[in-house]
Amino acid sequence: MKQSILSFIQKHQLLQEGSKIIVGVSGGSDSMALLHFLKDLQEKWSLEVIALTIDHQLRGEDSTADQKFVKQWCLQSDLKCIAHQVDVGEYQRQNQVSEELAARRLRYDIYAAEMKKQGADYIALGHHGDDQVETLFMRLTRVATSNAFEGIPVKRSFANGQLIRPFLCVNKQMILHYVKENEIPFREDQTNKDNRFTRNYYRNEIIPLLKKNNERLFVTAQRLSETLGEDEKYLAEQARKMVEEVIERDTNSTKISFVNQAFIERPHALQRRAYHLILNYLYDTLPKDLSHIHEEKFFALIERQEGNTYIDFPLSLRVENSYGKIHLYFSNQLPRQFAFHLPLQVPDRVELPDGAQITSELVDAKTDKISRNNIIIPIDSVALPLHIRTRKPGDRMTWDGLKGTKKLKDIWIDAKIPANERDKWPIVTDDNDKIIWLIGLRKAFGSNQFCQGREQIKLSYHKGTI
Ligand SMILES: Nc1ncnc2c1ncn2[C@@H]1O[C@H](COP(=O)(O)OP(=O)(O)OP(=O)(O)O)[C@@H](O)[C@H]1O
């Protein structure tokens, strides 16, 4: 066993000679074996080995006794031992998480803090090949993304150094043999037999059945984890490049847009990863109710090249397909961001938030050509002052020749205006909130209503430069 671990350490470059290494020790067979193994290597590799044991205070006297036992063994073995206690129950109450997750977070926080405090290069944990098998099979039944099968990593960056797991190349049986051979004492965690915990159920009921077919399942699982890990690393990098090439971000990073075609012409493997990268970018923390159904809806939506449709994701994240372009933005932030309401006197010059300007003046002769960007309003047909505002729910307007009124939303749809632009669109109303001009698209008054000698208001729209 010693030799296979040394080869594994070499293959993955897990340890440098002359380094400082903290070992997480629960008192169980795996971490006691790991501590013993590294202590044995100490002199030859000029290592400084430190044991770190954390009492989760979950099994009453038992867990306190585990810690005492580790401290005692370290004392006898001339090893430095750091002991901590954490209050898992209190953390659970404050953060509303499971006992397992609370214990893990607290443990890893201590690992990180001690790594920094001791100036250690590594934290080593006793996970082994059977843990890897269990993890892979547990994920197989629950997770539908391929990166889940990377399994438990052999090595990863952690705090100011690296987290390593040198025992992933051996199984429990080999560890128990090593422990016996070297007369290493250990404590048995009684909860390991309790099949109400999912991991224990897999360990005690499922995996033994699979092992009947392949005694060396732990080797297969470790290889699978490593090769999939390499594949995933490559694909993740390609997806990151794809995202950089395809998407546009707005300046304050709350909106992402891309052209459907540019996205869907990439391989599906990258599209799926790009989708997850985009969500990670937009959400501070991924919402719990985000599911594979959203993913399916997203991919159905981006296939459409026509029309203007959207789907809402959790926390008001809107995914909008607008005539061949996708926009992702938080719809609850839009009104605050874009809405405005400004009075317009006559004469006046008003600047809009996007830098566009509207001027108003009194005219009594047809001075220049009437275009999309100006309007003549008979003064006695409106209530003054005028207003310029963004849309409100249910806005409607009418014009010469139209029977009844038409929803502004339908005018925008007919003109193929993307929904997110409609929130910024300037609308001129009179003092009774009658819509006079949906700028650039519809006017309530036609130019034939101009009447020489009668007072008229001329409004002109000058596009912004922003
Ligand atoms: N209370 C603890 N204090 C410090 N490190 C811990 C503690 N509990 C677990 N670890 C570390 O995390 C590794 C994996 O823990 P896990 O609970 O999955 O396995 P375990 O069956 O408890 O392992 P062991 O046989 O060492 O007890 C352990 O081998 C050990 O390195």
Ligand as a Chemical Component Dictionary entry (heavy atoms), coordinates in Angstrom:
data_LIG
# 
_chem_comp.id                   LIG 
_chem_comp.type                 NON-POLYMER 
_chem_comp.pdbx_formal_charge   0 
_chem_comp.three_letter_code    LIG 
# 
loop_
_chem_comp_atom.comp_id 
_chem_comp_atom.atom_id 
_chem_comp_atom.alt_atom_id 
_chem_comp_atom.type_symbol 
_chem_comp_atom.charge 
_chem_comp_atom.model_Cartn_x 
_chem_comp_atom.model_Cartn_y 
_chem_comp_atom.model_Cartn_z 
_chem_comp_atom.pdbx_ordinal 
LIG N1  N1  N 0 -13.585 16.065 13.131 1  
LIG C1  C1  C 0 -12.630 16.172 12.203 2  
LIG N2  N2  N 0 -11.526 16.898 12.437 3  
LIG C2  C2  C 0 -10.570 17.007 11.493 4  
LIG N3  N3  N 0 -10.648 16.424 10.297 5  
LIG C3  C3  C 0 -11.713 15.686 10.011 6  
LIG C4  C4  C 0 -12.781 15.524 10.936 7  
LIG N4  N4  N 0 -13.730 14.755 10.378 8  
LIG C5  C5  C 0 -13.277 14.429 9.162  9  
LIG N5  N5  N 0 -12.079 14.971 8.919  10 
LIG C6  C6  C 0 -11.240 14.803 7.712  11 
LIG O1  O1  O 0 -12.062 14.585 6.602  12 
LIG C7  C7  C 0 -11.830 13.284 6.067  13 
LIG C8  C8  C 0 -13.102 12.698 5.553  14 
LIG O2  O2  O 0 -14.031 12.723 6.578  15 
LIG P1  P1  P 0 -15.255 11.739 6.571  16 
LIG O3  O3  O 0 -16.125 12.097 7.705  17 
LIG O4  O4  O 0 -15.818 11.704 5.211  18 
LIG O5  O5  O 0 -14.542 10.366 6.755  19 
LIG P2  P2  P 0 -14.359 9.522  8.064  20 
LIG O6  O6  O 0 -15.002 8.214  7.813  21 
LIG O7  O7  O 0 -14.774 10.316 9.261  22 
LIG O8  O8  O 0 -12.775 9.357  8.024  23 
LIG P3  P3  P 0 -11.959 8.813  9.240  24 
LIG O9  O9  O 0 -11.922 7.326  9.069  25 
LIG O10 O10 O 0 -10.648 9.449  9.168  26 
LIG O11 O11 O 0 -12.737 9.220  10.447 27 
LIG C9  C9  C 0 -11.224 12.510 7.200  28 
LIG O12 O12 O 0 -10.465 11.405 6.749  29 
LIG C10 C10 C 0 -10.381 13.570 7.851  30 
LIG O13 O13 O 0 -9.178  13.752 7.146  31 
# 
loop_
_chem_comp_bond.comp_id 
_chem_comp_bond.atom_id_1 
_chem_comp_bond.atom_id_2 
_chem_comp_bond.value_order 
_chem_comp_bond.pdbx_ordinal 
LIG N1  C1  SING 1  
LIG C1  N2  SING 2  
LIG C1  C4  DOUB 3  
LIG N2  C2  DOUB 4  
LIG C2  N3  SING 5  
LIG N3  C3  DOUB 6  
LIG C3  C4  SING 7  
LIG C3  N5  SING 8  
LIG C4  N4  SING 9  
LIG N4  C5  DOUB 10 
LIG C5  N5  SING 11 
LIG N5  C6  SING 12 
LIG C6  O1  SING 13 
LIG C6  C10 SING 14 
LIG O1  C7  SING 15 
LIG C7  C8  SING 16 
LIG C7  C9  SING 17 
LIG C8  O2  SING 18 
LIG O2  P1  SING 19 
LIG P1  O3  DOUB 20 
LIG P1  O4  SING 21 
LIG P1  O5  SING 22 
LIG O5  P2  SING 23 
LIG P2  O6  DOUB 24 
LIG P2  O7  SING 25 
LIG P2  O8  SING 26 
LIG O8  P3  SING 27 
LIG P3  O9  DOUB 28 
LIG P3  O10 SING 29 
LIG P3  O11 SING 30 
LIG C9  O12 SING 31 
LIG C9  C10 SING 32 
LIG C10 O13 SING 33 
# 
